Amino acid sequence: MTDAVIARIELLAVGQPSHPVFTDRQGRPIGDVAMEHFDYDSHEADDNMPGVHLPDTDESAEIPGVGTIDQDPTADDPIDDDVDVGVDFGIDEPQDAAELVQPDNDATEQPVVFEPVAAELGATESLVGGTGEVPSAPAGVRRSTRERKQVKNYEPSMTGKKYSFAAMMLDRSYQHDAEVAYAFMQQLSLKAALKQWGTDAQDAGVKEVSQLHWRDTFVPKNYSDLTDEAKKKVLESHMFVVKKRDGKTKARMVAGGNTQREYLTKEDASSPTVSTQAVLLTSIVDAHERRDVAVIDIPNAFIQTRVDNPKDRVIIRMRGVVVDWLVKAAPEVYRPFVTNDKKGNKVLLVECWNAIYGTMIAGLLYYRKFSESLAEQGYVANAYDPCVWNKMIKGKQSTICFHVDDCKISHKSVKVNDDTISWLSRDYESIFTDGSGEMKVARGKVNKTLE
């Protein structure tokens, strides 16, 4: 510390006490040493301080839970020196009681002698074994008097709106259909399906990838050739496998189109589907007019939809075993574009020239294509439901209701329905070498449905 700093401190300390003094609200010093700068009377301070001045009395205070021993009230020491309490308090008793406190400079007050109390040691009314000894306990340890409650297990109240709704849904009178539960619960990811179903899942995956290639869906791309905007819009690909009711295994590749919500609005991507009311009402008309009904499943409806606008095409990233299956289908097309990520997994980027499942705009593109096909055949859209189309054929009405790739066709004449199925097959059916791509048709008076 420099001399200038020391001189500055001494200058500021002129007229100040040599030691810091702490005072109460009335300006009286707090401590056991009187300062020369203050007019302080320790007797008066103690008398005015609550809890310090104790009235003189000969009566002993009764402490709950502590036994009393008959003693001579005239005795000087309430505790017999010959009695061994069996507890070491860790305090060396002074020969003279005056040593317990430091004398004040101006005041002379009687020292207060604190004696050990049995209650602080956890003693009870009855001494242990009647021997007059206090149970031994560590010095300074006191037993807690807080009441401890036993921990109880959670018991539901079984009340409230949520419980009532759950009870209604779980009513024992409702019996689930095992086939329905199996159909909805057996959709697995590719990794889980390969582990559980083995060769069946692998064959289904190879079939799906090969079908996508045969429909000229993919165009491989190099990551370095993409623009910065295209790199941000790359979608991850996923494959799911399901066991159908007939025991066949089916795989479906989809794109993770959830990231498209950042730059696509609902108005630009939402596609209409037939309403439940329209399906029920047309079914009532079919039954009343005794129409012939056929249900058609158009194969790979989205994949058959060509994306003509380059802005609507998406780039997806394939990983792992799916890359091997695609390279096996056409090695000369895809092998030069296969790379590896940081973990060593194979990666392939492809641009989708056809609408692919999972993208937000795929449903809308297919709806536009199928609606154009119906308009070319002379069908007219219903004013109340855009997925219900009608046409008068041979004086009777032909109705087509479609929910994406599932269609319900009805007409009074069986021959008219045959012609309708024929042109749909011509436009949307492509059978490949492995037998895939066939359009499925269900007809007859009795149909097995999921209730």
HELIX and SHEET records of a PDB file:
HELIX    1   1 ASP A    3  LEU A   12  1                                  10    
HELIX    2   2 SER A   42  ASN A   48  1                                   7    
HELIX    3   3 ALA A   97  LEU A  100  5                                   4    
HELIX    4   4 ALA A  118  LEU A  121  5                                   4    
HELIX    5   5 LYS A  161  MET A  169  1                                   9    
HELIX    6   6 ALA A  178  MET A  185  1                                   8    
HELIX    7   7 LEU A  190  TRP A  197  1                                   8    
HELIX    8   8 THR A  199  TRP A  214  1                                  16    
HELIX    9   9 TYR A  223  ASP A  225  5                                   3    
HELIX   10  10 ASP A  228  LYS A  232  1                                   5    
HELIX   11  11 GLY A  257  GLU A  262  5                                   6    
HELIX   12  12 LYS A  266  ALA A  269  1                                   4    
HELIX   13  13 THR A  276  GLU A  289  1                                  14    
HELIX   14  14 PRO A  310  ASP A  312  5                                   3    
HELIX   15  15 VAL A  321  ALA A  329  1                                   9    
HELIX   16  16 PRO A  331  TYR A  334  1                                   4    
HELIX   17  17 ARG A  335  PHE A  337  5                                   3    
HELIX   18  18 ALA A  362  GLU A  376  1                                  15    
HELIX   19  19 VAL A  414  TYR A  428  1                                  15    
SHEET    1   A 2 PHE A  22  THR A  23  0                                        
SHEET    2   A 2 PRO A  29  ILE A  30 -1                                        
SHEET    1   B 3 GLN A 187  SER A 189  0                                        
SHEET    2   B 3 LEU A 235  LYS A 243 -1                                        
SHEET    3   B 3 THR A 249  ALA A 255 -1                                        
SHEET    1   C 5 GLN A 187  SER A 189  0                                        
SHEET    2   C 5 LEU A 235  LYS A 243 -1                                        
SHEET    3   C 5 VAL A 314  ARG A 319  1                                        
SHEET    4   C 5 LYS A 346  CYS A 352 -1                                        
SHEET    5   C 5 PHE A 218  LYS A 221 -1                                        
SHEET    1   D 5 GLN A 187  SER A 189  0                                        
SHEET    2   D 5 LEU A 235  LYS A 243 -1                                        
SHEET    3   D 5 VAL A 314  ARG A 319  1                                        
SHEET    4   D 5 LYS A 346  CYS A 352 -1                                        
SHEET    5   D 5 THR A 339  ASN A 340 -1                                        
SHEET    1   E 6 VAL A 380  ALA A 381  0                                        
SHEET    2   E 6 VAL A 388  ILE A 393 -1                                        
SHEET    3   E 6 LYS A 396  HIS A 403 -1                                        
SHEET    4   E 6 ASP A 406  HIS A 411 -1                                        
SHEET    5   E 6 ASP A 292  ASP A 297 -1                                        
SHEET    6   E 6 LYS A 440  ARG A 443 -1                                        
END                                                                             
